[in-house]
Amino acid sequence: QVQLVESGGGLVQAGGSLRLSCAASGRTLGSYAMGWFRQAPGKEREFVTVISWSGGSTEYADSVKGRFTISRVNAKNTVFLQMNSLKPEDTAVYYCAADRSYSDLRGYSSDIHYWGKGTLVTVSS
């Protein structure tokens, strides 16, 4: 069993930056791909980014490409999301997820095994 806890959310002005963290416990993340998803008010949850277990592969939603960067430190069982040039439309609850399948995360499969409870990011204009 894997428990995921997100942190680092908050209120930031448009153009600013935030760094989200996702700390895992219960099992090492070394063999899991990791992803970030978000759910804006009144909208469905959507894929943001995914990173392979080794960190060698990453993919991003078009809406965040060039502004967000996912990274991981397996020795610390932690995944990060660096968010730069934030826009009001980035306002959402951000969720961390883990699964052995990179493609399940990338495709936002209903079979994704582990989810965190989310952290709220609010970007003011």
Residue pairs with C-beta under 8 A, 6 or more apart in sequence:
1 26
1 27
2 24
2 25
2 26
2 27
2 29
2 32
2 98
2 113
2 114
3 24
3 25
3 26
3 114
4 22
4 23
4 24
4 96
4 97
4 98
4 114
4 115
4 116
5 22
5 23
5 24
5 25
5 116
5 117
6 20
6 21
6 22
6 94
6 95
6 96
6 116
6 117
6 118
6 119
7 20
7 21
7 22
7 23
7 119
8 18
8 19
8 20
8 21
8 119
9 18
9 20
9 93
9 94
9 119
9 120
9 121
9 122
10 18
10 120
10 121
10 122
11 122
11 123
11 124
12 18
12 86
12 121
12 122
12 123
12 124
13 123
13 124
14 86
14 87
14 88
14 123
14 124
14 125
15 85
15 86
16 86
16 123
17 82
17 83
17 84
17 85
17 86
18 83
18 86
18 121
19 80
19 81
19 82
19 83
20 36
20 80
20 81
20 83
20 94
20 96
20 119
20 121
21 78
21 79
21 80
21 81
22 34
22 36
22 78
22 79
22 80
22 81
22 96
22 116
23 76
23 77
23 78
24 77
24 78
24 79
24 98
25 77
28 74
28 77
29 53
29 72
29 74
29 77
29 78
29 79
29 98
30 53
30 74
31 53
31 100
32 53
32 98
32 99
32 100
32 114
33 50
33 51
33 52
33 53
33 98
33 99
33 100
33 101
33 102
33 105
34 50
34 51
34 70
34 72
34 79
34 96
34 97
34 98
34 105
35 47
35 48
35 49
35 50
35 51
35 96
35 97
35 98
35 99
35 105
35 106
35 112
36 48
36 49
36 50
36 70
36 79
36 81
36 94
36 95
36 96
36 97
37 45
37 46
37 47
37 48
37 94
37 95
37 97
37 108
38 45
38 46
38 48
38 90
38 92
38 93
38 94
38 95
38 121
39 45
39 46
39 92
39 93
39 95
39 118
40 89
40 91
40 92
41 91
41 92
43 92
45 95
45 108
46 61
46 108
47 61
47 105
47 106
47 108
48 60
48 61
48 64
48 68
48 81
48 94
49 58
49 59
49 60
49 61
49 64
49 68
49 70
49 81
50 58
50 59
50 70
50 102
50 105
50 106
51 57
51 58
51 70
51 71
51 72
51 79
52 58
52 102
53 74
53 102
55 71
55 72
55 74
57 102
58 70
59 106
60 68
60 70
63 89
64 83
64 90
67 83
67 84
67 85
67 86
68 81
68 82
68 83
68 84
69 81
69 82
69 84
70 79
70 80
70 81
70 82
71 79
71 80
71 82
72 78
72 79
72 80
73 80
79 96
81 94
83 90
83 121
86 121
86 123
87 123
88 123
88 124
88 125
89 123
90 121
90 123
91 121
91 122
91 123
92 120
92 121
93 118
93 119
93 120
93 121
94 118
94 119
94 120
94 121
95 115
95 116
95 117
95 118
96 115
96 116
97 105
97 112
97 114
97 115
97 116
98 112
98 113
98 114
99 105
99 109
99 111
99 112
99 113
99 114
100 113
101 109
101 111
103 109
104 111
104 112
105 112
